[in-house]
Amino acid sequence: MKALHYIYSAVAVLLGLSSCIYPYDADISKDTDQTVVIEGEILVGGTSTIRLSYLTDLARTSANHPAGRAWIEDEDGKRYEASNISLSWTINIPMENAPSGKRYRAIVEVDGETYQSEWLEADPKPVITGIHFGSDGRQVTVYVDVDAQACRSGYMGFAYEETWQFHADFIPEYVINPTNWSYSEMMTSWPYYWCYRSNESLQMVLLDYSTLEGVETKQYPIKNFSCADSRNHQRYSILVKAFALSRDAYLYNKQTQEMSEQGGDLFSPEPGILQGNLVCTSDEGRPVMGLVLAAEVATKRAFLNNMYLRVTKQDDSFMIDVPQEKMPVFYYDMNYRPIKKTTIDEKETIGWGPHRCINCIEAGGTQEKPDFWDEYEE
């Protein structure tokens, strides 16, 4: 729900923007006494997630989140603990082995108070019958086929986890020796060109099939990205999670998403929708907002090769000339590195750029191959 605030270093501003200059998301916080908002999904057969925030006027630029702990209990007293024991505002709780047919509730401790959801019976899971990819030449779209015969609630939510293999923007032609600032040509293969990156959906993808005939939905779009995106460099994988929603859960998520997109104000909620299903057990008079749902989750993974890749021309305009008299130590300490021969101000030179342009780890990747990666079939 927070707005993005783009802040660049003085050097980046002088150099201008390019494909290798990335925005910085400033986390601007204010210490205010605000109502806690607890939102989450108890996903039986998957990983449950509890998210904590404060009730905030969405027109403000605050992104203040409380840190707390949470766990899930079933009606027999079994407790499901978070995978990370440290305090956090996003709490993941593994429940792959949790049984169906039981009631569950979430318990949260934050700011010295204890909150809990009402007892929830997990809705039966749908069946994901297929995942497909398509493109119009500009964007790639991920489509899902789903059969909700076991659910019949009329509403569904989707979440996903993405993983893809990508490469750095450039393979460097030169390396520099920081002891004497001399250049030498890159003589060996560059080991930091290929990496893996992962991402999770930030909000639920909603489906209302309550007015449709039947319970099967075909080709429902849940994700799209540019054909020039790094997801298309080599191989892309998406793990889709589908679960039934009650009408109240659907309306709650639909309204909060609409307010986020329109810059609405949570201080003026539509009555009866945003109040949620949680109470503060340590202080009965303390307000709390948010909603926790419970459902059995269906999962399915699909892979995509680079068939939709749209290659874009490499842009050298962001590179800078760093001769000896311009203090290469300064740019080196700023995490700039030599990249390739180029022409700057009508002068042939060795252009420098941010380290992330030649190092996929610096660009946010990892070279540890996911354990499911070899499941891919052409």
Number of C-alpha atoms within 10 A of each C-alpha: 15 16 17 12 13 10 13 16 9 8 10 15 11 10 15 12 14 14 12 20 17 15 12 12 13 13 13 11 11 10 8 9 8 14 14 22 21 26 20 19 19 27 27 27 19 19 17 25 20 26 21 24 20 19 20 20 14 20 14 11 17 18 17 20 19 17 17 22 22 27 22 23 16 18 13 9 9 11 14 17 17 20 12 12 12 10 14 18 18 19 25 23 21 20 18 14 9 17 13 15 12 14 16 26 21 28 19 20 17 18 9 7 13 17 21 22 22 17 18 19 19 23 23 23 26 25 20 21 13 15 21 16 17 14 15 9 12 13 16 21 19 20 18 21 16 21 18 23 15 13 21 19 18 19 21 26 21 21 20 21 15 18 19 24 23 21 22 23 18 16 18 22 16 18 17 17 9 11 7 7 15 10 13 11 11 14 9 6 9 13 11 19 19 18 21 21 22 17 11 12 14 10 13 18 18 19 19 15 17 14 7 10 8 12 17 16 17 14 16 15 17 18 16 14 15 17 23 17 16 21 27 23 22 16 19 23 20 21 16 22 22 27 27 29 28 19 14 16 21 21 17 18 22 16 16 19 18 11 16 17 12 11 16 17 16 16 10 9 14 10 7 9 17 20 16 21 19 24 20 19 14 13 11 9 9 13 14 21 18 24 23 22 28 26 28 25 27 21 18 16 18 18 20 20 18 14 12 22 20 17 11 9 6 10 11 19 16 19 25 20 19 21 12 10 6 10 11 20 15 11 18 19 9 12 13 21 25 25 24 20 16 17 16 16 8 7 9 11 16 20 22 25 25 23 20 22 24 25 24 24 20 15 19 12 21 17 15 9 12 13 7 9 15 8 9 14 9 5
